[in-house]
Amino acid sequence: MFTPSALAVDIDGTLTDRKRALNCKAVEALRKVKIPVILATGNISCFARAAAKLIGVSDVVICENGGVVRFDYDGEDIVLGDKRKCLEAVKVLEKYFEVELLDYEYRKSEICMRRNFDIEEGKKLIEGMGVKLVDSGFAYHVMDAEVSKGKALKFVAEKLGIDVARFAVIGDSENDIEMFSVAGFGIAVANADERLKEHADLVTPSPDGEGVVEALQFLGLLQ
């Protein structure tokens, strides 16, 4: 059995259901975990930090799909992505689609959009611009091609002095694939994107928060 030294957990679709309701059983379970628990989300920094406080886990958060990292609740955001490249790509998409921006003023490394156009067509239009278009299951994200949750997790692990291979990660969407690739053990909840399941070491029987509890039980983190 894999025994992790730290844990990284996605929020939307993992700790929450499709309506973004937080699973209280998962919260209760995470509060019992004795190793560092880091939230890794596609959402913005203020959301992630508030969620970390409410859930009762580490103040360390990975936000904007790895484009922003924060180590302390009252500290400063560390921006790892170039939003300017994303803006140029969005200008191209706007010529072909009705693009609706989400949380624009709060995002520091990427552009988030409503899921109201064909993502595969969108990817073709911005190919070669140094960005990538990712579906988190809740929104589309135009990200710096150099950014991923996996690279951010490696950055965090180094700063914390923890081998990234000693991390277990739990997630549900394609933006978690890179995180699964660098961590020692990846667990996909039952409702996860099929592409993520292909990279998972374990798929839980139950979806979202119930699956998180099952993952923690499997890892032996609930005593």
Disulfide bonds with the S-S distance in Angstrom:
none
